[in-house]
Amino acid sequence: MLKEMVENVREKCPLIHNITNYVTVNDCANVLLACGGSPIMSDDVDEAEEITSICGGLNINIGTLNQRTIPTMHKAGKKANELGHPVVLDPVGAGASRLRTQTAKDLIDNVKFTVIRGNISEIKALALGEGGARGVDADVADKVTKENLAQAVSFAKEFAKKTGAVIAITGAIDIVADGEKAYCIYNGHPMMSSITGTGCQLSAITAAYVTANPETPLEAATAAVCLMGVCGEKAYERLTEQDGNATYRNYIIDTIFRLTGEELEKCAKYEVF
């Protein structure tokens, strides 16, 4: 499964429209190139529909939310739906402010999303109206553990049924679920939390994967999450005592560029619920 997902992205080179945040926009463009996709970064409302029309998929990220880009997100999302293009939502910081939470909810109400990807606090804020987001980071009280994994999987499946989207909850244990099936993924490294934007990068990669594998969005999103985790592990192995988080970020992107489908199949650690 994973090998096919990787190869489809590299073969089809999907063009992805990104309305994303200015903290991580360059890294998101680079990881799309690294995984085999192609990026367009555009957030002006006057070209939203036109840019969306020439792309295969859309990635919406509310990380540096402002009133100028909210109409762009809605316009691009509706155009993508009209064209049958996959759409990914990254509700960065949902639960941290009223504006962020309401904007994400309004987008979910008005745009059909293929995948909604966030940390557990962000997803809880959208699903339950609660969550302990610390800025854009998950609260430790919301952490998914082996002890509460079954409950978290059930929660993800229910939210998937409600939204019609694949729900990807990322953290120490990742959960990718639709209404019937969930993959729990155990790849990654704690140092990934020391880099700004690994989640943003993953959302961009996820958009490429679901665009290149439109018939299997659950498996495509799972492959993207596995890819990021495996590359986080392999990149960490390259670090020397003199290296820090900036080098680690670059090594992750390099590893994404070089990782094969066979390697992903071999290194991915997951179970199905």
N, C-alpha and C positions, 0 to 999 in steps of 0.2 A: 504493500500500500504506500508506504512512505517514499520508496524509490520512485514510483510512478509520479507522485505529486511533484517531487523535485525535478524530474526530467521534463515534465510538462511545462513548468515555469521556464526552464532554460530553453526549451524548444520554441515556446510561443512568445517569449519576451513581452509580457503584457504591459501596456502603457497605463500607468496609474495616476489619476488626478488626486493630488494631496492638498487638502485644506487643513494645514497643520500648524503647530505652534513654532514661534520664531526661536525658541530655545534649542530645538532639536532638528530644525528643518534640513540642515545640511547633512546630518547623520542619517536622517530618513531617506534622503535622496541617494546617499551612498550605499545604504544597505539594500535599497531596491536594485541598484545596479549590481551589487555583489551577489544577490540571490538569483539574478537573471532577468529581472524586470527592467522597466524604464520609467523614470519619474517626470511628472510635471507638477510644479509647485505654484499654485495660483489661487488667490483668495479675493479677487475683485468681483463684486456682484455683477458688473456689466459684461463680464466674459464667462461667468460661471456655467451657463448652459452650453455655450460654444465649446469650452474646454472639455467639459464632461462628455460632450457628444463625440469628440475625437479619441477619447480614452476608452479602455476596456473596463475599468473599475474605478471606484471612488473611495478614498480614505478621509474620513472626517475626524479631526482631533481638536478638542476644545481646550487644550493646555494653556494658551495665552488668549483666553476668550475676550472679545470686545464687541461692542455694538455694531461695528462696521462689518464684521465677518459673519455674524449670525444670519442675516438674510442670504448671504452667499451660500452658507451650509444648506439652508432650506431649498434654495433654488437649484443648487447642484444635485441635492439628494432626490428631489422630485423628478428632475430630468433623467437621472440615472435609472430611477424606477420606471419611467416612461420607456426607456430604451432597453430595459431588462438587464442592466448592468449590476454586478455585485457592489454592495456598499458596506463599508466597515465603519463602526462608531467606536472611538476611544473617548469615553467620558471622563477625561482627566480632572481629578479634583471634585467630582460630584460628591455632594455632602459637605464640602468645605465652605460653600457660600450658596445663598439662595439663587443667585444668577446662574451659577454653574449647574446646580441641580435642576432648576426649572428649564434651562436651555436644553439639557440632555433629554429631559422628559418630553418636551415639546417636539424635539427631533424624532424621538421614538414614536410619538403619536402621529406624526405627519410624513415620516419617511419609512419605507420598509427596509430594514437592515438585514443583511446576510449574516453578519457577525457583530456582536457587541463584545468588546474586549476591555477588561479593566481589572483592577485589584479588587479584593473581596469587599473592602469598605465602599468603593465606588458603586459596585453592583448592588450591594445592600441598600445604599442610598436611593437608587433608582427603583428597586423592587419593593422595598419596605418603607421607604421614607425615613430611614435611619442608617447609621453607620458612623464609625469613628474616624473619619479621614483626618490625618494630620497634614494639612495642606494638600499636596497631591499624593501623599504616601498613605498606605494602609495603616490603620491602627493595630497595635499588637493584640488588642482584645478581639479583633476580627480574624486572626490568623487561622488558616486552614491547617489542621494537624491530622495525624492518623486517628486520633481519638474522635474527632468530629467530622471525619471525611464523609461518612455515609450521609450525615445530615446536610453537609455542604453540597454533595452531589444531588441530593433530592431537591434542594433549593435551586440549584442551577437548572435542573430539568424543568422545574415548574416555571421559572422565569423564561426559559426557552419556549415553553408552550404558550405562555402569555404574549410574548413578543413576536413569535414566529422566526426568531433569529437563533443562530448558534451562539451560545454564551461561553466565552472564554474567560475564566477567572485565573489570573496568574499570581504566583507567589512561591513560597517554598515548595508547595505541592500545587501543580497546575491542574485545573479541571476544564475540559472542553466538552460541552454537552448540547444535544438537541433535546426535544421533548421525550425521547425514548432511550437514548444511549449516551453514555459519558465515557470519556477517556481521562484517566488520572495519570499525570505525567510527573516523573521524579527526576528529571534532568535539571541542570543549572548549577550555579555556584553562588554562595553568599556575596562574593565580591561584586556581582552584577548590580547590587543595590547601591554601590558606590559610584555608579556612572549615571549621569543625568540622561534619561531618555531611552533606556533599553526597552521600556514598555512602548514608547512611541515608535521605536524602530520595529518592534514586533508587529504593531498594528499595520504599518506600511507593508511589511513582508506578508502579513495575513491577507491584505488586499490583493497582492500579487498572486498568492496561492489560490484564493477562491476564484479569482478571475481566470486563471489558467486551468482550473479544475471545477468548472461551474456545476457539474452534475453531482459532486460529492463535497458540499461545503463543510460538513462535519469533519471528514477525513482530511480535507485540505487545511482547515484551521488547526487540526491536531498536528499535522506535519509541520506547519509553520512554528507552532509552539515548541515542538520537539527540536526543530532546527536551532532555534534561539538558545535553548537550554544546552544542547550538545555543544554548540559553538562556544558558549560561555565556559563550559568545562575545558574544552580543548585549548581555548585562548589562555585560560589560567595556567595550564601546564607549561606554557611558553615563557611565563614571567620569570625574571631573575630578581635578585635581591634589590637591585637598583630601580626596578620598574614600579610604576604606580598606576593609578586608575586611568590616566590619559593613554598610556601605552596599552593597557588592558582593553580600552574601548577600540583602539585601532586593531588590536589582535582579533577581537571579536569580528569586526568587519572583514578582515583578511580571511578568517576561518570560514565565514559564510561564503565568501567568494570561491574558496577552494573545496568546500565539502561536497562530496558526491552522494548520490542517492544510496549507494551501497553502504557508505560509512554511516549515514543516518539510520538506515535499517539496523545496522549492527549495534549502534551506540544508544539508540532511543530506549528509554525505560518507562514503560507504561502498563496499565492494566485497564480492562474494560468493565464498566458497571452497567 
